[in-house]
């Protein structure tokens, strides 16, 4: 009988010498139990947790001009952003905003590494919240490890069940708030009381809630290490003068434990006492003493705990610190590192960000608040009436993004003697679309020189406040 295969996680080459081995190409991820940490960077991180969540949960409840201040109304294809109203034809602003966000990410990364990941990324923020809940119910690192290995009983069921219930409540509240940006949140709250969501509302509340629950409760560092592409391309954005979290190996090595009052130099040791607390507090489970790694999210938890240990040992703080690769290797001061910030790539990113950002803001401030579309009458290019007067017909469509009645005056230029016979003055209801027939008339004496030609003309649509839109067309004169 053929012996059963053994499943061993080894290198594929080893299978060549032993055909009885089944090679596993996957390595099971070990659960990480981050230890609680306090310090100045932890305080900054929690300040940003509060700030981002107050914005996320609070913005949908703000009112502006009698409606929700921030609402992406997909049903009516209108997007409300405080005093601005955007419509599908304004998607160019979304494209510009995405480009601006990418440039800002490049700029910040070139200057300060993955500082976004460590303090403001939603994955980091919600993982921090879920970890806080876990610590409050199950205890800190050692208590959680002990609980996970303990047999199931009333205490374990109560703690695990309480944690899962709290996580689910946070996840559902997050999913509800997310949908509140697309459905008026007060209407959504009334529907929630009666559990009367529409099918799509149910889907997105549960989907976004489940994503929050899974990513922050279980996947955690796996998202940062394997799912997020930022960790992969950040190495192309940083250089030796980018700010990173660095371990000063010149000062820390050789590592080793020692009595608190012992002289490390006399023992041939550096300042690192090899307590491994920097590894225990790391949310991605890396050892920063091995150098910068893709998994490092720049959260500075290792800095806080190391500074605390250095203080207790009576050593100078900063064994692990925010620095640059050049700063650590050459012992540069903060002033010397700051002088190296404005490198060519940073200047280029900064100039591009400044120019595009300025153009974006200027364009927003100059928006007329309405869009114009013009179509010729396809049924007849032209007709001759009233003893030789030439008429062309058009249909003008106005889409108003204003929350007040829009009054406009239409004029036409490009052909001497051309006038608008009907539809020159228009009114459009707030945030509405209006279609109006326009008739242009040209006297016979002005039409004669252009017989058989399509003459370019420009329609000018001017609002009462002076905002102006121009649209080009042609006026056809028959032979």
HELIX and SHEET records of a PDB file:
HELIX    1   1 UNK A   12  UNK A   16  5                                   5    
HELIX    2   2 UNK A   40  UNK A   59  1                                  20    
HELIX    3   3 UNK A   88  UNK A   90  5                                   3    
HELIX    4   4 UNK A   91  UNK A  112  1                                  22    
HELIX    5   5 UNK A  115  UNK A  119  1                                   5    
HELIX    6   6 UNK A  122  UNK A  138  1                                  17    
HELIX    7   7 UNK A  141  UNK A  149  1                                   9    
HELIX    8   8 UNK A  154  UNK A  179  1                                  26    
HELIX    9   9 UNK A  185  UNK A  193  1                                   9    
HELIX   10  10 UNK A  199  UNK A  214  1                                  16    
HELIX   11  11 UNK A  215  UNK A  219  3                                   5    
HELIX   12  12 UNK A  221  UNK A  222  1                                   2    
HELIX   13  13 UNK A  223  UNK A  227  3                                   5    
HELIX   14  14 UNK A  230  UNK A  233  1                                   4    
HELIX   15  15 UNK A  234  UNK A  236  5                                   3    
HELIX   16  16 UNK A  249  UNK A  252  1                                   4    
HELIX   17  17 UNK A  277  UNK A  280  1                                   4    
HELIX   18  18 UNK A  288  UNK A  290  5                                   3    
HELIX   19  19 UNK A  301  UNK A  313  1                                  13    
HELIX   20  20 UNK A  325  UNK A  330  1                                   6    
HELIX   21  21 UNK A  334  UNK A  339  1                                   6    
HELIX   22  22 UNK A  344  UNK A  365  1                                  22    
HELIX   23  23 UNK A  444  UNK A  447  1                                   4    
HELIX   24  24 UNK A  448  UNK A  450  5                                   3    
SHEET    1   A 2 UNK A   6  UNK A   8  0                                        
SHEET    2   A 2 UNK A  21  UNK A  23  1                                        
SHEET    1   B 2 UNK A  63  UNK A  64  0                                        
SHEET    2   B 2 UNK A  67  UNK A  68 -1                                        
SHEET    1   C 3 UNK A  70  UNK A  73  0                                        
SHEET    2   C 3 UNK A  78  UNK A  81 -1                                        
SHEET    3   C 3 UNK A  84  UNK A  87 -1                                        
SHEET    1   D 2 UNK A 244  UNK A 247  0                                        
SHEET    2   D 2 UNK A 320  UNK A 323 -1                                        
SHEET    1   E 3 UNK A 370  UNK A 376  0                                        
SHEET    2   E 3 UNK A 389  UNK A 400 -1                                        
SHEET    3   E 3 UNK A 383  UNK A 385 -1                                        
SHEET    1   F 4 UNK A 370  UNK A 376  0                                        
SHEET    2   F 4 UNK A 389  UNK A 400 -1                                        
SHEET    3   F 4 UNK A 433  UNK A 442 -1                                        
SHEET    4   F 4 UNK A 419  UNK A 422 -1                                        
SHEET    1   G 4 UNK A 425  UNK A 428  0                                        
SHEET    2   G 4 UNK A 406  UNK A 413 -1                                        
SHEET    3   G 4 UNK A 453  UNK A 463 -1                                        
SHEET    4   G 4 UNK A 468  UNK A 477 -1                                        
END                                                                             
